[in-house]
Amino acid sequence: MMKRNLLFALLVAFGGSFTLQAQTLQRATTNIVTKNHIKVKAKVAITDNQKWWGYGSENDERAAVGLKRDGEYDQAIHLSGKNPLFKNKTIKGIRFYLRSTEGLSNVKVWASKYRVTNLDNADVIQSLDVSKLQGGDEGDKRQGFVNEVLFEKPYTITNSGVNVGLSFKTSGTDSPQIFPIVVYKTTDPNLKLYLRHKGQFGTSWKEFDAADNGIPAIQVLLEGDYKPIEVLAKDFGSVSVGVGKTTKVTIPLMNLSKMNDPITSITYKVLTDGVGGEEQTINLAKPFTGFGIWTPVEFELKGDTKDSEAKKEIKITKVNGKPNAADAVSSKGVLQTLAKEFPHGVLVEELTGLTCPNCPMGWVGMANLHKAFPDNFVGVAIHSYSNGISEDAMFFPLYDSNLYRILNAAPTATIERAPSIHAYGMEKSFAKALARLPYTGITLNATYSADGKQVIAKTQVETLRDGNFKLAYVLVADGLTGTTSNWKQYNGLSRFKKDALPEDLKIFGQGGQYGKSTVALVYDDVAIGSSWKNGRNTVETPAFGKGKVVENTFTLNLPTYSALLNALKRDQVYVVAIVFNPNGTVDNAKKVKVNPNDPAGITETKDNGTELREVARYNANGQRINAPVRGVNIVKFSDGSIVKVMVK
């Protein structure tokens, strides 16, 4: 298990998904201990109203990335002014890591409201004496060596937030000169690494997803008034539970306390519609010490004795047995007690493609969910990464345009339209989603049309709550395979020996069953049809309502182009019915096999010349273009459909 986790971090956190970005960062694979590596860390003395904070801590693992070239590097992190951690705080200093001081010059630290073109215009900028800095790699998992510097001019954080950065020039061809940026690993999809390299980008700042490249290992020394005990809580939204049953709700807590002791217990009250209950105490199995970091903690909520909806407030009264002085001491939400517990189909939509080198990881990730959750997994693999059928026989652009606001890299996935995650290692996220009770129950059957060219889906949906629910359909196929080049998957894992890979990925490593650079696989859960046209859902939404059972019949077209149609197996085609919540997330999903005993069916097929292809492309202003451009592209296909795509 440890090997799987470590390699997952290597593959996922540093280049495990591919977007259309023209430039990606590369990861250093060797360490260096330089002759000026100092064994004693020089520390800045801090007072009791000062705290170090960053997207990682001194004790976290660190890696190194770069552009595989030396030159002038500017790197930055952004601190949001909306984060309560930074309210009324001043930045007194900065902590950063250097891999070497050899060939290093023009080192500067700075803080500024904007990422300015000319660093001399930063709000605070300070040049450092290289001879007083430390460099070296502490080890395989601790690249870089710590440096702490006090700002000559402190910076007060405003509601606009602040960018904090480190700049330097490297000269040489060794690892520290060409991979000089020390980063923490992160899976947060919202974090960005901001980078500028004058030889690569000119004066422009580039934005990289931190989940793919890491977040700069920069910490700031914050000064302000800290209360002895101060723990904040985020609201938990809406949760559901069966009548008379108990459910767990995960609430993010943030420790802003002056104390440095680990938090071992939380005392709280549960208020129902404003009325309080008795104090309860959770003794944490794993105490947390992180300062200024949202840490998830599980609380229990008990359902009502009948179907009901109640406002709940979890009020944190004490921390480690001492009064909590935080302003935001309560987590608020709604508890829905449901009279029925419907079967829960958890929808997983994966963005993939045959020309994506790391997409074998997604192929394994989806298969793992099949095995672990056979009764609840509802998978849809959307092959829209590649550039048409010539590259991917399963290329399918006719899907929900809203999905691409969540997924813009491969292999990534969304579980019930939650934020994107890597498509390998989804089991924990899936289990968390499965724990929720859906508000709707789905009955579904599907048959082939008389001519075998369409599938007719008939659905009944029972709803336990009022709301503007939406219904949509996807046609998926299992067992697809072929022998031509547009059926072969690029395999980036073939650069690893199989014994270096986790057990479930060994088949794609050197010496494994599929250990070549391109491999012919058997593909399941492949989207081949849907109720979306031009990115919009064409299902006429029934009038849902509490206690109602609504019916819907919808016809889905089977693909007409021969490369895919000839690969379809009559008894491995399925319909997926999806019920969307009013907020756009997925409430429930159901997957059924199309009845193979229907008299009509898929028999002989001929190449009718109607293979789906791109016939025109336009930019966001409606101007025709000859190649993809950054931003929104409008693509017209040979069947007349029009799809908006995001190109990065």
C-alpha positions in Angstrom: 0.0 0.0 0.0 2.9 2.4 0.7 4.4 1.8 -2.7 1.1 2.5 -4.3 0.6 5.8 -2.4 4.2 6.9 -3.1 4.0 6.2 -6.8 0.6 7.7 -7.0 2.0 10.9 -5.6 4.8 10.8 -8.2 2.5 10.1 -11.1 -0.5 12.3 -10.1 0.9 15.3 -8.2 3.7 15.8 -10.8 2.3 15.3 -14.3 -0.4 12.7 -13.8 -2.9 14.5 -16.1 -2.7 16.2 -19.4 -4.3 19.4 -20.6 -3.7 21.4 -23.8 -1.2 23.7 -22.0 1.7 24.5 -24.3 4.1 24.3 -21.3 4.3 22.0 -18.4 6.8 21.8 -15.6 9.1 18.8 -15.2 10.2 17.1 -12.0 13.7 16.7 -10.8 14.7 13.0 -10.4 18.0 13.4 -8.7 19.1 15.0 -5.5 22.2 17.0 -4.7 24.0 17.9 -1.5 26.2 20.9 -2.2 29.4 21.8 -0.5 27.8 24.8 1.2 25.0 22.7 2.6 24.7 23.9 6.2 23.7 21.3 8.8 22.3 23.8 11.3 19.1 25.6 10.3 19.3 29.4 10.9 16.0 30.4 12.6 14.3 33.7 12.9 13.2 34.3 16.5 9.5 34.8 16.7 7.1 36.3 19.4 3.9 34.8 20.7 1.8 36.9 18.4 3.6 35.6 15.3 3.0 32.3 13.3 4.5 30.7 10.3 2.0 29.7 7.6 2.1 28.2 4.1 0.4 25.6 1.9 2.7 23.1 3.6 4.9 23.0 6.7 8.6 22.4 7.5 7.8 18.7 8.1 6.0 18.1 4.8 7.6 16.4 1.8 9.1 18.6 -0.8 9.9 18.0 -4.5 11.6 20.2 -7.1 10.3 21.2 -10.6 11.5 23.4 -13.4 11.7 24.0 -17.1 14.9 21.9 -17.5 16.8 25.1 -18.2 18.6 27.7 -16.2 17.8 31.4 -16.3 15.7 33.9 -14.4 12.8 32.4 -12.4 10.1 34.3 -10.7 7.6 32.2 -8.6 4.7 33.2 -6.4 1.8 32.0 -4.3 -1.4 33.9 -3.7 -3.0 34.5 -0.3 -6.7 35.2 -0.6 -8.0 38.2 1.3 -11.2 36.2 1.9 -9.4 33.7 4.1 -10.2 34.5 7.8 -6.6 33.5 8.6 -5.3 36.7 7.1 -7.8 39.1 8.6 -5.9 42.0 10.2 -2.6 40.2 9.8 0.8 41.6 8.7 3.5 39.6 6.9 6.8 40.1 8.8 9.0 37.6 7.0 9.3 34.7 4.5 10.6 31.1 4.6 11.7 29.5 1.4 13.9 26.6 0.2 16.9 26.6 -2.1 18.5 23.5 -3.7 21.9 25.1 -4.2 23.6 28.5 -4.0 26.1 27.6 -6.7 25.4 29.5 -9.9 22.7 31.4 -8.0 22.4 35.2 -8.2 19.9 38.1 -8.1 17.9 36.5 -5.2 14.9 38.6 -4.2 11.8 38.1 -2.0 8.8 40.3 -2.4 5.1 40.8 -1.6 2.6 42.7 -3.8 -1.1 43.1 -4.4 -0.5 42.4 -8.0 1.9 40.1 -9.9 3.6 43.0 -11.5 5.6 42.9 -14.8 8.5 44.8 -13.3 9.3 43.5 -9.8 10.8 46.8 -8.9 7.2 48.0 -8.7 6.2 45.4 -6.1 4.8 46.8 -2.9 7.6 45.2 -0.9 10.8 43.9 -2.5 14.1 42.9 -0.8 17.4 41.8 -2.4 19.3 39.0 -0.5 23.0 38.3 -0.1 23.6 34.9 -1.6 26.6 34.3 0.6 24.3 34.3 3.6 21.8 31.8 2.1 21.8 28.0 2.5 21.3 25.4 -0.3 21.1 21.7 -0.7 18.6 18.8 -0.8 17.9 17.2 2.6 16.8 13.9 1.0 14.6 12.2 -1.6 11.4 13.6 0.0 12.9 16.8 1.3 14.4 18.7 -1.6 15.8 22.2 -0.9 17.2 23.6 2.3 15.4 26.2 4.5 16.0 29.9 4.6 14.2 32.4 6.8 14.3 36.2 6.1 12.6 39.1 7.9 11.1 41.8 5.7 12.7 45.2 6.2 9.3 46.6 5.4 6.3 44.5 6.7 3.3 44.0 4.5 -0.3 44.4 5.8 -2.8 42.1 4.1 -5.9 43.7 2.8 -9.2 42.3 1.5 -7.6 42.1 -1.9 -5.1 39.5 -0.8 -1.4 39.4 -1.7 1.1 37.6 -3.9 4.2 36.5 -2.1 7.2 35.5 -4.2 10.8 34.4 -4.6 12.9 35.3 -7.6 16.5 34.3 -8.6 18.7 33.6 -11.6 20.4 30.2 -12.0 23.4 29.4 -14.1 24.4 25.9 -15.0 23.1 22.5 -16.1 23.0 20.6 -12.9 19.7 19.6 -11.4 19.4 22.5 -8.9 19.9 25.0 -11.8 17.3 23.5 -14.2 14.8 22.3 -11.6 15.2 25.1 -9.0 11.6 25.5 -7.7 10.9 23.6 -4.5 7.3 22.7 -4.1 4.8 21.0 -1.7 2.5 18.3 -3.1 -1.2 19.2 -3.1 -4.4 17.8 -4.4 -6.3 21.1 -4.1 -7.8 21.8 -7.5 -8.1 25.5 -6.7 -4.5 26.2 -6.0 -2.2 27.7 -8.6 1.6 28.0 -9.1 2.5 31.3 -10.7 5.7 31.3 -12.7 7.7 33.5 -14.9 10.8 32.7 -16.8 12.2 35.5 -19.0 13.8 33.1 -21.5 10.7 31.0 -21.8 7.7 33.3 -21.3 9.2 36.8 -21.6 7.6 39.2 -19.1 4.3 37.2 -18.9 3.2 35.3 -15.8 2.0 31.8 -16.4 -0.5 29.9 -14.3 0.0 26.2 -13.6 -2.4 23.9 -11.7 -0.7 23.2 -8.4 -2.4 19.7 -8.2 -0.4 18.8 -11.3 2.9 20.6 -10.6 3.0 21.4 -6.9 2.7 24.6 -4.9 5.8 26.7 -4.1 7.3 25.8 -0.7 7.0 29.3 0.6 5.8 30.3 4.1 5.0 33.7 5.5 5.5 34.9 9.1 2.2 36.3 10.1 1.8 38.8 13.0 -1.5 39.7 14.6 -3.7 39.3 17.7 -4.2 35.6 18.3 -6.7 34.4 20.8 -5.7 31.6 23.3 -8.2 29.2 21.7 -9.8 30.0 18.4 -11.2 27.3 16.1 -13.4 28.2 13.2 -16.0 26.0 11.4 -17.4 26.0 7.8 -21.1 25.3 7.1 -21.9 21.7 6.1 -24.7 22.4 3.6 -27.4 19.8 3.3 -27.2 16.1 4.4 -29.8 13.3 4.4 -30.5 10.4 6.7 -33.1 7.7 7.1 -35.9 8.0 9.7 -34.5 7.3 13.2 -31.0 6.7 11.9 -27.7 8.5 12.4 -25.4 10.0 9.8 -21.9 11.4 9.8 -21.2 14.9 8.5 -17.7 16.1 7.8 -17.0 19.7 8.8 -13.8 21.6 8.0 -12.3 23.2 11.1 -9.5 25.8 11.1 -7.2 26.3 14.1 -6.1 29.9 14.6 -5.2 29.5 18.3 -2.2 31.1 19.9 -1.5 27.8 21.6 0.8 25.4 19.8 -0.6 22.2 21.5 -2.3 19.7 19.2 -6.1 19.7 19.3 -7.2 16.4 20.9 -10.9 17.1 21.7 -13.8 19.1 20.5 -16.9 19.9 22.6 -20.0 20.9 20.9 -23.8 21.3 21.0 -26.3 20.5 18.2 -29.0 23.1 17.9 -32.2 22.2 16.0 -34.1 25.2 14.5 -32.3 27.4 17.0 -33.0 25.2 20.1 -29.9 23.8 21.8 -29.1 20.4 23.1 -26.6 19.0 25.6 -22.8 19.3 25.2 -21.0 16.4 23.6 -17.3 15.8 23.3 -15.3 14.1 20.5 -11.9 12.7 21.4 -10.0 12.8 18.2 -8.3 9.6 17.2 -5.8 11.6 15.2 -5.1 15.0 16.9 -4.4 17.9 14.5 -1.8 20.5 14.8 -1.9 22.4 11.5 -2.2 26.1 11.9 -4.5 28.0 9.5 -5.4 24.9 7.6 -8.9 23.6 7.1 -8.9 20.1 8.7 -11.9 17.7 8.3 -13.6 16.4 11.4 -16.6 14.0 11.6 -19.6 14.8 13.6 -22.8 12.7 14.1 -26.3 13.9 13.4 -29.4 11.9 14.3 -32.4 11.8 12.1 -36.0 12.6 13.1 -38.6 10.0 13.9 -40.5 11.0 10.7 -39.9 12.5 7.3 -38.8 16.1 8.0 -36.5 19.0 7.2 -34.7 20.8 10.0 -32.1 23.5 10.3 -29.1 22.3 12.3 -26.3 24.2 13.9 -23.2 22.4 15.3 -21.8 24.9 17.8 -18.2 24.3 19.0 -18.1 25.5 22.6 -14.7 24.1 23.8 -11.4 22.9 22.4 -9.2 20.7 24.6 -11.7 21.4 27.3 -11.2 25.2 27.1 -13.7 27.8 25.8 -13.6 28.5 22.1 -13.3 32.2 21.4 -13.7 32.1 17.6 -16.2 34.4 15.9 -17.4 31.6 13.6 -17.9 28.9 16.1 -20.9 27.2 14.4 -21.3 25.1 11.3 -24.8 25.4 9.9 -26.8 23.3 7.5 -30.0 21.4 6.8 -30.7 17.8 7.9 -33.2 16.0 5.6 -34.8 13.0 7.3 -36.1 10.8 4.5 -39.0 8.4 4.7 -37.5 6.1 2.0 -34.0 5.0 1.3 -33.7 4.5 -2.4 -30.9 2.5 -4.0 -28.0 4.9 -4.8 -26.2 4.8 -8.1 -23.1 7.0 -7.9 -22.3 8.6 -11.3 -18.6 8.9 -12.2 -17.8 10.8 -15.4 -14.3 10.4 -16.7 -12.5 12.6 -19.3 -10.2 10.4 -21.3 -8.7 9.7 -24.7 -6.4 7.3 -26.5 -3.8 10.0 -27.2 -3.5 10.7 -23.4 -0.3 9.0 -22.1 -1.5 8.7 -18.5 -5.0 7.6 -19.3 -4.2 3.9 -18.6 -4.4 5.1 -15.0 -8.0 6.2 -15.5 -8.7 2.9 -17.2 -7.6 1.1 -14.1 -9.3 3.6 -11.8 -12.7 3.0 -13.4 -12.2 -0.8 -13.4 -11.3 -0.6 -9.7 -14.6 1.1 -8.9 -16.4 -1.6 -10.9 -14.8 -4.3 -8.6 -15.2 -2.4 -5.3 -18.7 -1.1 -5.8 -20.5 -3.4 -8.3 -24.0 -2.5 -7.2 -23.5 1.3 -7.0 -20.9 2.3 -9.6 -22.4 4.0 -12.7 -19.5 4.9 -15.0 -19.3 7.1 -18.1 -16.0 7.4 -19.9 -16.1 10.4 -22.3 -13.5 10.1 -25.0 -13.1 13.8 -25.9 -9.4 14.4 -25.2 -8.2 13.5 -28.7 -8.6 15.3 -31.9 -11.4 13.2 -33.6 -12.0 9.7 -34.8 -8.8 9.5 -36.7 -7.0 9.5 -33.3 -9.7 7.8 -31.2 -12.4 5.6 -32.6 -14.5 6.3 -29.5 -14.2 10.1 -29.8 -17.4 11.6 -28.5 -17.9 15.4 -28.3 -21.7 15.4 -28.0 -21.9 15.7 -24.2 -23.0 18.2 -21.6 -21.0 21.4 -22.0 -21.3 22.0 -18.2 -19.1 19.0 -17.6 -16.1 20.8 -19.2 -16.3 23.5 -16.5 -15.3 20.8 -14.1 -13.0 18.6 -16.2 -10.3 20.1 -18.5 -7.6 17.5 -18.2 -7.2 13.8 -18.6 -7.5 11.4 -16.9 -9.7 13.3 -14.5 -13.2 12.5 -13.2 -16.0 14.0 -11.3 -18.2 12.0 -8.9 -21.7 13.3 -9.0 -20.5 16.6 -10.5 -18.2 17.4 -7.5 -14.9 19.1 -8.2 -12.5 17.1 -10.5 -10.2 14.5 -9.1 -7.6 12.2 -10.7 -9.3 9.2 -12.2 -6.9 6.8 -10.5 -7.4 6.1 -6.7 -11.1 7.3 -6.5 -12.3 4.7 -3.9 -12.4 7.0 -0.9 -14.1 9.8 -2.7 -16.6 7.3 -4.1 -17.4 5.8 -0.7 -18.0 9.3 0.7 -20.5 10.1 -2.1 -22.2 6.7 -1.6 -22.9 7.4 2.1 -25.4 10.1 1.1 -29.1 9.2 0.7 -30.6 10.4 -2.6 -33.8 12.3 -2.8 -35.0 10.4 -5.9 -35.6 6.8 -6.8 -35.2 5.7 -10.5 -36.8 2.8 -12.3 -35.5 2.3 -15.8 -35.7 -0.1 -18.8 -34.4 0.1 -22.3 -35.1 -1.6 -25.6 -33.8 -1.3 -29.2 -36.0 0.3 -31.8 -37.5 -1.8 -34.6 -34.8 -0.9 -37.0 -32.0 -1.3 -34.4 -30.7 2.2 -34.9 -32.0 3.7 -31.7 -32.5 2.8 -28.1 -35.8 3.7 -26.3 -35.4 4.4 -22.6 -38.5 4.5 -20.3 -38.0 6.0 -16.8 -40.0 6.5 -13.6 -38.6 8.9 -11.0 -40.0 9.2 -7.5 -39.1 12.3 -5.6 -39.1 12.9 -1.8 -38.6 16.6 -2.0 -39.8 19.6 -4.1 -37.3 21.1 -6.5 -36.3 21.8 -10.0 -34.7 18.4 -10.7 -33.5 17.5 -14.2 -33.4 14.2 -16.1 -30.7 13.3 -18.7 -29.6 10.1 -20.5 -26.3 8.6 -21.7 -25.8 5.6 -23.9 -22.7 3.6 -23.0 -21.0 0.5 -24.3 -18.7 -2.2 -22.8 -16.3 -4.5 -24.5 -15.2 -2.1 -27.3 -11.9 -2.9 -29.0 -10.2 -2.8 -32.4 -7.0 -3.4 -34.2 -6.4 -0.2 -36.1 -4.3 2.7 -34.7 -7.3 4.6 -33.6 -8.1 1.9 -31.1 -4.7 1.9 -29.5 -4.1 3.7 -26.2 -1.0 5.7 -25.6 0.8 4.3 -22.6 3.1 6.6 -20.6 3.5 4.0 -17.9 5.6 2.0 -20.2 8.6 4.1 -19.2 8.5 2.5 -15.8 9.6 -1.1 -15.0 6.5 -3.0 -13.9 8.0 -3.8 -10.4 8.2 -0.1 -9.7 4.5 0.3 -10.2 1.6 -0.4 -7.9 0.1 -3.9 -8.3 -2.9 -2.8 -10.3 -0.7 -0.8 -12.7 2.0 -3.4 -13.3 0.3 -4.6 -16.5 1.3 -1.3 -18.1 4.9 -1.3 -17.0 7.9 -2.6 -18.9 7.5 -6.4 -18.9 3.8 -6.2 -18.1 0.9 -7.5 -20.3 0.5 -4.0 -21.9 4.0 -2.7 -21.4 4.4 -1.0 -24.7 4.1 2.6 -25.7 0.7 2.0 -27.5 -1.6 -0.9 -26.5 -5.0 -2.2 -27.7 -7.3 -2.5 -24.8 -10.9 -3.5 -24.2 -12.9 -0.4 -23.2 -15.9 -0.2 -20.9 -18.4 2.5 -19.9 -17.7 4.3 -23.2 -20.2 7.1 -24.0 -21.6 6.5 -27.5 -24.8 8.6 -27.3 -26.6 11.1 -25.0 -29.6 13.4 -24.6 -27.3 16.5 -25.1 -27.2 18.3 -28.4 -25.0 21.3 -29.0 -24.1 20.9 -25.3 -27.7 21.3 -24.1 -30.0 18.6 -22.6 -32.9 17.8 -24.9 -35.0 15.9 -22.4 -38.3 17.6 -21.7 -38.1 17.8 -17.9 -41.1 16.3 -16.1 -42.8 18.3 -13.3 -41.0 16.8 -10.3 -42.5 17.3 -6.8 -42.5 15.8 -3.3 -44.3 12.5 -3.3 -44.7 12.4 -7.1 -43.8 9.6 -9.5 -43.1 11.0 -12.9 -42.6 9.1 -16.2 -40.4 9.9 -19.2 -39.7 8.2 -22.5 -36.7 9.2 -24.5 -35.0 7.9 -27.7 -31.2 7.8 -28.0 -29.4 7.4 -31.3 -26.8 4.7 -31.8 -23.6 5.9 -33.5 -23.8 5.8 -37.3 -20.1 5.8 -38.2 -18.7 2.4 -39.0 -15.5 2.3 -36.9 -17.5 2.4 -33.7 -20.8 0.7 -34.8 -19.0 -2.4 -36.0 -17.3 -2.7 -32.6 -20.6 -2.6 -30.7 -21.8 -5.8 -29.0 -25.5 -6.1 -28.9 -25.6 -7.4 -25.3 -23.1 -4.9 -23.9 -25.0 -1.6 -24.6 -26.5 0.2 -21.6 -28.6 3.3 -20.8 -27.7 5.5 -17.9 -30.4 7.8 -16.5 -29.2 10.7 -14.4 -31.2 12.9 -12.1 -29.6 16.3 -11.4 -30.3 18.3 -8.3 -31.5 21.9 -8.7 -27.9 23.1 -8.0 -26.5 21.0 -10.9 -24.9 18.2 -8.9 -26.2 14.6 -9.4 -28.7 13.2 -7.0 -29.0 9.7 -8.3 -28.2 7.6 -11.4 -29.3 4.3 -12.8 -27.7 2.0 -15.4 -29.5 -0.8 -17.2 -28.6 -3.1 -20.1 -30.5 -2.6 -23.3 -32.8 -5.6 -23.7 -30.9 -7.9 -26.0 -33.9 -10.1 -26.7 -35.8 -7.4 -28.5 -36.6 -8.5 -32.1 -34.7 -5.5 -33.6 -31.0 -5.3 -33.3 -27.7 -4.4 -34.6 -26.8 -6.7 -37.5 -24.7 -6.0 -40.5 -23.2 -2.5 -40.8 -21.8 -0.7 -43.8 -19.6 2.3 -44.1 -22.1 4.9 -44.9 -19.6 7.8 -45.1 -21.2 9.5 -42.1 -18.3 9.3 -39.7 -18.3 12.3 -37.3 -15.6 14.8 -38.1 -14.9 18.5 -37.4 -15.9 20.7 -40.3 -15.4 24.2 -38.9 -14.0 25.9 -35.9 -14.6 29.5 -34.5 -13.3 31.6 -31.7 -15.4 33.1 -28.9 -16.1 36.1 -31.2 -17.5 33.9 -34.0 -14.5 34.3 -36.2 -13.5 31.2 -38.2 -10.1 29.8 -37.2 -7.9 27.1 -38.7 -6.5 25.6 -35.5 -7.4 25.5 -31.8 -6.8 28.8 -29.9 -6.6 29.4 -26.2 -10.0 30.0 -24.6 -13.5 29.0 -25.8 -13.6 27.4 -29.2 -16.9 26.7 -31.1 -16.6 23.5 -33.1 -19.1 22.4 -35.8 -19.2 18.7 -36.7 -20.3 16.9 -39.8 -23.7 15.9 -38.3 -24.6 19.6 -37.9 -24.0 19.6 -34.1 -22.1 22.5 -32.5 -20.0 22.1 -29.3 -18.2 24.6 -27.2 -14.8 23.4 -26.0 -12.2 25.0 -23.7 -8.7 25.0 -24.9 -5.9 25.9 -22.4 
